[in-house]
Amino acid sequence: MPFVSTETFHALNSNEWSPAELSNPINENEPLMRGSLFGSLFSAINLNVKKGYSAIKFFEHGNVFHKVKNDFAQESHISGLIYFHESQKTWSDKSFQYDLYSLKAEVLKLLETLRVSLFSLCLILQRLFLLQMLWIFLQARKKLECLGR
């Protein structure tokens, strides 16, 4: 799904990105090139949830586009979504709580599969550390909100 509507583009991208508009779109309702991979990932999750799946993991590697001055930029992105509607059971029949360490394992496995270099991996791990700090902050905030009620 490389073509998207104006609404979809603005919903999935920051205001800093200007859309890459097609001069002669195939579908007049989708006149822009995608600026994010998440639209197709959300569609895939939605379709599989409707089919009754409660544990879904999707990753996509593809190109995204945006306007830069009078030209267009094309970037290669990797995006993913993980959806767990119910707590998962492990082989020992204990409930499995998906957490940041589970996410880290998923990302590292994906990077290993893609044969990402060690230098790139170090940069990604730095970002994961920041993500972990954000996760901890959000969890603490949830607990404080519960105490404040």
N, C-alpha and C positions, 0 to 999 in steps of 0.2 A: 504494500500500500504506500507507494512513494508520493501520492498526491493526496492533499488534505484540504478541508474547508478552511476558510478564514477563522471561524470560531475555534476549530480544533487546533490550528496552529497557535493561536493566542492563548488557549487554555493550557497547552503543553510546553510553552516556551517562555523565557523571560522577556521582559519588555525591551531588553538590549538587543535582541535578535530581530532583524528586519526580514520579513519573509521573501523567499525567492519566488517571484510570481511568474507564471507561464504566460507567454504572449498569445498562445493558441491552445488552451487546455482541452483535453479530451472530454472532460466532464465540467460543465460550467459551474457546478456546485463544489468542485474541488480544484480551484485555480492555482493552488500553491504547492511547492515541493515541501515534503515533510522536513521539519526542523528537529524532530525527536523520534525515537523509536518506540516510545511508550504507547502511542495510539494503537499500533498493531498488537502490542503485548496486552493491553487492556482488553482489546477485542477477543484475543485468544483466551484470556482468563474467563471472560464473560461467557463465551461459547462453551467452555469446558465445565463451568459451574452449572450452566443450564442442563448439561448432560449428566450431572450428578456427582462430579468429581469434587472432593473436598481437600485434596492435597495436590498442588500444582506448582511446578517450577518451570519457568520459561526464560531463555536467554536468546538474544538476537544480536548479531553483528551485521551492521549495514551502514549505508551512507545517509547523512543528513545534510541539509542545504540551508543557506541563509545568504542574504544580500550584504555585501560589503562595499560601501560607496557606490560606484557605478558598475560593479562586477558581482559575481556570485562565488561563494565559497562552498566547497564540498568537503565534509569531514567524515572520517570513519569512526563510528561509535560502537560500544558494546553496552547493552542495557539488559536488565533482567528484572523479573518480578517473581516473588515467591508468595504463594497463597496457601494458608492453612486455616480452614474453617473450624475444624475440630482438633482437639488435642490428639496427637499421634501416639499409637501404641508401639512399643518396641518388642523385640523377641521375648523379653522377660515379662511382657504384659504390663510394664510400668508405663505410665503416661509420660510422653516426651514433650518438654516445653521448648519450643523454638526460641533461641535467644541470639545475641550478637555473636557468640562463638560459633553457633550453627551457621550463621550468615558468613562469617569469616571462612569457615571450612568450605562452603559452597563457592565462594569467590576464588579461593586458592585452587580448588579443583578445576574450576573453569580456566583460570590462568595457566595452570599446568597443561591442560588440554590444548590451549591455544599456543603453548610454548613461548610464553612471554619471558623476556630476558630478565636476568637478576636485577639489573639497574632499574628497569621499568617496574619490577616487582617491589623494590624498595620504595619507590615513589608512591605506588599504590598502597603499600602498607602504612605509609605516613598518613595517607588520606583515610585509611581504615581506622587508624588510631583516633583521628579527629571524629570520625563517625561514631566510634565507641564512646568518646567523651560526650557527644551529643545524645547518644542512646541513654547513658547513665543520667545525664541531666533530665531528659524527658521522663525516665522512670521515677526519679526523685520528685519531679514536679507532680506526677500522677499521685504519688503517695501523699504529698503535701496537700493536694486538692482534696483527697479523701479525708484527711484529718481535719481540714477546714470546714467540712460539711456538717 
